[in-house]
Amino acid sequence: SFGLTLGISKNKFVVKEYGRVKQSYPFDKISRIILEGKAISISTDVIKKSVQNNITIDFLDKNAISYASLITYKAATTQKIQKQSMVLNSELHLYLAKSFIKGKAKNQINYLKYLNKYHKLFDQNITKMEHTYKNIQKASTVNEIMGYEGSISVIYWDSIKLILDVPFEARVTFGAKDIVNSSLNYAYAILYGKVQHSLVHAGLSLNISFLHALDEQKPTLVYDMIEEFRTFVVDRTIFSMLNKNEPIKLDKDGLLNKASKQLISKNIKEKLGSYTMWKKESVKVE
């Protein structure tokens, strides 16, 4: 937070406030550093040590939107970037775009089926979503795919409204001032960093994407890749927290307070550390 300094002392990361040590952390216990807010100082020693230990450093604004990440110059490999660019405008390009959205839609449908066991409200909505899901495979352009994604998401969010015990009118990405959207946006920011870290360390270019339009100013491949994991990692976690009345609160500016951010971080971390079945094996979600 405001006025803190992150440095290194005695082979540990050290957080200081006005020169006094507040916390210290061994290097091997840290996988990610998130700097959120104004007037935070970070030493070049921290940056160098983070590079050596594959630790990602992310910068978030007050709305939990990532505006920068420090990535080592070794990250993307030329061969992989060339292969990525060769996929653009090929059959594989459309296949990948469909796969991202099919993954996202399937997780949304499966989550509503899970909720429907208890609420018995979503039979018609699930049927509509499954009908639209079948059309994704027939799509011949990325715009068509995004159209189907939009239709499925509208039904999904309309369904979620019915089971939440807190006010929720609509999904708001930027500048949200309600508990549901603020919680989702903060948790998505944590997931965003995880996805970006994985892509960087796989040697891929973040600027060559297959679903979202290419933009040299934005890591559009992260936008592609996060789609499949939103519902499974974030939505399930946040909606469970809200319906269990966990203490998520907003401050006077309509933003999540510090305790709420810590609680959300803890729950998302637990979800990423939990086990799930993948290719007939039990593996960590992370």
N, C-alpha and C positions, 0 to 999 in steps of 0.2 A: 504494500500500500504506500501512500504518499510519504516521501521522505526517507524510505528505507534504502540501505546499501547492501548489495550482494557481492561478497568477495571470497577470498580463500585464505585460510589460516590453519597451520598444523595439519595439512592434508585433508581438510574438510571444507565444504561450502559453509560460509558464515553469513548470517543476516544480522546487520547492525542498525541500530536506531540512535542517531546523534552520537555515534562512536561507541556505543555500548552494545555488546553481543546479546542478541535476543534468542537466536537459535543457531545450532550447527548441525550439519548433516554429512555423513561419510559419502564419498563419491559413488561407491557401489550401490548405495540405496536409492539413488536418484535416476530416473529415466527421462524426466521432462521438467523444464523450468518454464513457468508461465508468469510473465510480467503484465500486470493489469492495472492501469491507471497512470497518473502523471508523476513526474519528479522522482523516479526510481533510478538509482545509480547501479551500474554493473561494471565490474572490472574486466580488463582484457584477459587477466588470468583465468577468470571464470569461463570466458568464451573459449580459450585454448583448451582448458581441461574438459569442457563439454564436447568439443570436437574429438578429442582423444578417446572419450568414453561413450561416443554415439548418443549423447544427450541432446535432445531438441530444445531450443529456446524459442518460445512463442510470445508474441506481443498481442494483447487484446485491448480493445477500447472499452469504455464504460458500459457499452451494450453487449459485451462479450463477443464482439465480432473481431476475428483475427485480421490484423492489418499487415503483419510481417512475421517471418520466421527466419532464424539464422540457420543456414544450411551450409555444409562444408563444400568447398569447390570440387571435392572428389565424388560428389553425390551421383550425378547422372553420367552414365557412360555413353560415349559417342555411338558405339555399335547398337545399343538398345534404343537410343533416340532415333537412329536411322530406321530401325525396324518399326518403331512406333509410327513414324511419319509415312512409311510405306503402306500402313494399314488404312490411312485416310482415303476415303472415297472408294474403298474396295468392298467386296461382299462381307469381309470380316468386320468392317466398320459398322455396318448395319446390325450384324449379329451381336456385336458388343453392346451397342446402344439398346437393343431389345433385351439383352441379358440383364443389364443394370436395372431396367424398369420392371422386367418380369420378377426379378429378385425382390425389388421394393414392394410391388403389388402383392406378391405371394405372401410376404411377411405381414402386410396390412390385413389381407384376407384371413390368414391363420390367426392373427391376434384377435380379430373380431369373432372368429369361431370359438376361440378360447373364452372370450368375455360372454358370448352367447349362451354358454353352458349355465351361467349364473343369472343372466339378465333376461334371456329369452326375448330379445328385442330386435334382433338383426337379421332374421331369416331372409326377408326381401332384399335388404341392402347387400347381403353376402351374395345372393343370386345375381343381382345386377353387376356387382364387381367381378364375379367369375365370368359372366358373359362378356364384359368389356376386356377382361384379361385374355380371353381366347383370341380377340381381335389383334392384340399386340403382335402376334406371330405373323399376321397377314400384312402388317404395315410395310410400305415401300419407301418411306422417308423418315428421317429423324423427327420432323415436325409432326408427322402423323403419330409417331410413338409418344411424343410429349403430350399430344392431344388426349390420347387414351390414359396416360398417366394422370393428367389433370382431372379427367372424369372420375377415375377411381379414387383419387385423393379427396375430392369434394364429398363423395359418399362416406369415405372413411372418417373425415373430420366431423361431418354431421352426426355420425354414429357415436363418436367419442363424446360429443356434447351431452348425450343422453345418460352417460354413466358417471360423469364427474360430479362430485359433491360441491365443487367450487364454481363460480361464474366463469363461463368460457363462451364467447360469442363466435369467434373465428380465428383462424391461424394468422398471426402477425409475425413477420420475420424481423423487420427493423423497427426500433423505437417502441417496443411493446412495454406497456405499463400495467399489465395484469399478471397475476401469479402463474397461470398456466403457461402463457407464451414466454414469459421471462425465464421460467424454469426450463422449458424446452430449449430455448435459445442458448442458455448457459451450458446445458448438458451437450447439445449439438457441438458447441465450441470445443468441448473436451474431446469428443469423438473425432471432430475435424482434425485436431492436432495428431491424434493417434493414426488416422488414415494417412495424413500427409507424411508423417514419420516413416510409415511402412513403405509408401511409394518411393520416397527419397532413397531409402536404404535398399530398395530393389533396383536402384539405378535408373529409374524412369524419369522422363521429363514431365514436370507438372503442367506444362503449357500445351501438351498435345492430348486432346480429349476427343471423345467419340459420341457423347450424348449432348453435352453443353458446348455452345459455340466457342471456338478458339479465341483466346484473348491473351495477348502477350503480357498484359498487366496483372493477370489473375491465374491462380493455380487451378485451371478448369478440370484437370484430371481428378483432383480431390473432390470436386463437386459431383463428378460421375460416380466415383467409387463409394462415396459416403451414402448414396441413395439406398443401397441394399441393407445397410446396417442401422438406419435411423430407428425403425420401428422396434427391431429386436433388442438393440442395446439401450436406446434412450426412451422411447415412448412407454414401453412396458415398465421401465424403472420409475419414470416421473409420475405416471398415472397411478401406479401402486403407492408411491409416497403420498400423493395428494389424497387418495381415498383412505389412507390409513391415518390421515390428519397429522402427518409429520410436520414439525414447526418450520414451514417455509413462509418467510415474511418479506414484505417490501419496505424500503425506507421512505423518507418523506418525498424523495424525487421519483418514486414509482419504480425503483430498481431493487434487485435482490440485496438484502443486507449480507454482511460478511458471514454470519453464522449459517445462513441459508445456502450460500455458495459452498461453504465447507461441507455441509450435509449432502448437497447434491454431488459434489466431487467424490465424497466417500462412497455413496451408493453406486455411482457409475463405475468407480474403481472396483467395487465388489462384483458388479455385473461382469466387467471385463475379466475378472479373475475367476469367475464361475466356470463350470464345465458344461459343454453341450455335445450332442452327437454330430459328427461330421465324417462322411464317408465310412460309416460303421465303426468309428472310433470315438472315444470320449476325449475331447480336447478342450483346452481353455478357450473361451470366447476370444480373448486377446490374440 
